Amino acid sequence: MTRQVVLDTETTGLDPALGHRIIEIGALELVNRRATGATFHVYLNPQRDIDAGAVAVHGLTNEFLADKPCFAHVVREFLEFVEGAELVIHNAPFDVGFLDAELRRLDEGPLARHCAVRDTLRMAREMHPGQKNSLDALCRRYQVDNSGRNFHGALLDAQLLAEVYLAMTRGQETLGIDVTPSRADMGSMSAQPARRRSLKVPRATERERAAHVAYLQALAKDCADVVPW
């Protein structure tokens, strides 16, 4: 069984070294590349002000978070949810840096002690060099509907990232189709002589080629990127 947790965070600012804190964690579970429906989602009181630039990104305010729990109150539940899983995170150094800073405040070990981490931004840069690889860009590239993403939200972004990640890695999975013939099938197969058939290879017409070129041009426009093929 392969267990993965797709995770995202929202924060008060960009740098935990400057005292910025996590204000939202969203995560969902995949087992054998299928969503189980298990999620972890919490808003957190950062016990400090949120940068105005950060509010413009995620829309979370000091007033909204004033009655929310602190990270210390949810740390045990969080670690239990991610324990032993592989975390799937877009721009993992950012989120892991903040999570490690929160864990250090509580004298907990680093996140790496509890789980492995896979960075989808690094994967995307290797798969699509020279192109935009933000989550929005990947949603467009892999035709994942992100029309409801007016603000960044940890759980929403984790859900979008899960769809993008599965699309990015689709070639790594098997179809799981059982092609072992039954005994009855094997009997009927052995009773018939093998037939050699010639393979017919259809050729695209000029109209089909033109339609294919038009499709690629439209795809490049929709992605706002250079399509490598």
N, C-alpha and C positions, 0 to 999 in steps of 0.2 A: 504493500500500500504506500502510495506517495502522497504525503500531506503537505500542502502549501497554504500559506496565509498571505493574501494580497493586502497590502497596508498602505495607508497614507496618513499624514498629519497636517494640521494647520498650526501656526505659531504666531507669537507676538511680533516677531521680526525675523531677521535673517541669520543671526549669529548667536549661538548659545554661549559663546565665550564672553559676550557682552551682557549676559544675564537674561537673554530672551528665553521664553518658556513655550511649552506645548499647550495649546488651548483646545485641540480636538484630535481624537484618534479614531480612525475608521478602518475596519479590517473585516475580511470575509474569508471563509475556509473553502479550499478546493481539495478534494480527495480523488486521486486518479484523474485529474483534469476536469472534474465535475464539481460545480458549486453544491455544497451540502445544505445551504440555508443558514448555517451557523455564522453569526456575525458578532463583532465586538465594536461598540460605538459609544463614545462618551465625550461630552464637553467638559472642559476643565477650567477652574479658576486659576489664572496664572500668578495671582498675587502681585501683579505689576501692571502698568499701563501697556496698551497695545499701540504699536506704531500706526500712524494714520495711513501709511502706505500699505500696511498689512490689512487694515480694515477694508481698504478699497478692493483688495484681492478676494478676501473670504467673507466680508460682511459681518464678522463677529465683533461685538462691542464689549467694553468693560461692564456696561449695565447688564447685558444679557448673561454674562458669565459670573456675575457677582454671587449668585446662590449655587453655583455648580461646585462639585467636589474638587479637591486638590489631587494632584497625581499620586500622592502618598496613600490616598484613600482607595485607589483603584489598581495600584501596582501589582498586588497579588493576583487579582482577576486577570489583568493583562498578561502577566508572565505565564499563567496557566493556559491562556488561550494560544500563545505563540510557542510554548515549550515543545521542542523537538521538531518543529515544522521548518520548512524553508520559506523565508519571507521573500515576497516578490514586491519590489518597491521601485518606483520611477525616480531616478536621481537618489539612489540609496544613501550616499554619504551625507546628504542633508538630513534626512529623517533619522538615520541611525545616530548621527552626531547629537541631535536633540534628545533622542531617547537615552543615549548613554549619559548625557549631562543630567537628565532627570534621575536616572538610576544611581549615579554617583552621589547625588544629594541625599540619597537614602542608604548609602553604604551598600548598595547592591552591585553585583558584578556587571560587566558590560553585556550588552545584548548578545554578543557572539558566544557567550557562555550558555545561552539557552537555545539558539537556533542559527541556522545558516542564512545567508542573504544573497538574493539574486537581483542585480541592478538592470532593469529593463531599458534605462536610458543608454547604458553602455552597450547592451545588446543591439538597440536600434541604431546606434552610431556605427557599429560594425556591419550591420545589415544594409544600412542606407547612408553610406558616407557622403558628406557634403550636402545633405538634405536637412530640413527642419525635422526635429525629433521630439518636440514637445508632446505632451499628452493629447492636446487638441489636434496637432498635425498627424499624429498616429491614428487618432480616431477617424480623420478624413481618409487617410491612406488605406485603412483596413475597414472602412465603411461601418464604423461603430457610431451609433446615433448619440451625439452629445448635445443635442439641441436644448436640453434642460440645464445645461451648465452655465447659468448666468454668473454665479460666483463659484470659486473653488470651495468644495466641501469634502471632508476627509472620506466619508463613507461613499458618497457619489463618485468621487475620483477613484476610490478603490474598486468600485463596481465597473467603471469604465476601463480601468487598467486591467482588470481580470479578463474582460472581453478582448482587449487589444493583445494581451499576453498570449491568450489561447490562439488568436489568429496568427500572431507572429511565429508561434512554435508549432503550428498545425502539422508541418511536415515531420515532426519528431514523434508523432503518435501513430499507432497502427489502427486499422479499421476494426480489428477484433472480429472479423467475420469468420465463422467456422466453415472451412472448406473441406473438412474430412467427409468423404462420401459414406453413406450408410451401407450396410451389407447388401441390401436389396439393390442399391445403385451399382455397387461393385459387381454384383452378379450379372446385371443387365449390360454393364459395360464390357465385361469379359466375354459375353456371348456375341458381341458385335465386332466385326473386323474394323480396324482403324482406318479412317478415311483421311486422305491428304487433301487439304483444301488450299487453294491459292488465296493469298492475302490481297484484298483490294484496298488501294490507298486513294481516297478521294482527294482531289485538288481543289483549292479555293478558286472561285471565279473572280474576275476583276471587280465585280460589285461587292463581293464579300471582303476582298482586300481593302477596298476603299472604306467600307464600313468599319473595318478593324482599325485603320489609321485614324478615322474620325473619333472612334471610342477612346483611343490612347490620348489624343489631343484633349478631349473633354476631361479625361481622368487627370491629366497634368494640370489643367486649369482648376479643377475642383480641389486638388491637393495643394495648390499654390507652391508647388515644388517641381523640380526637374525629375521626370520619370525616367529611370535609368535605361529602360528598353526602348 
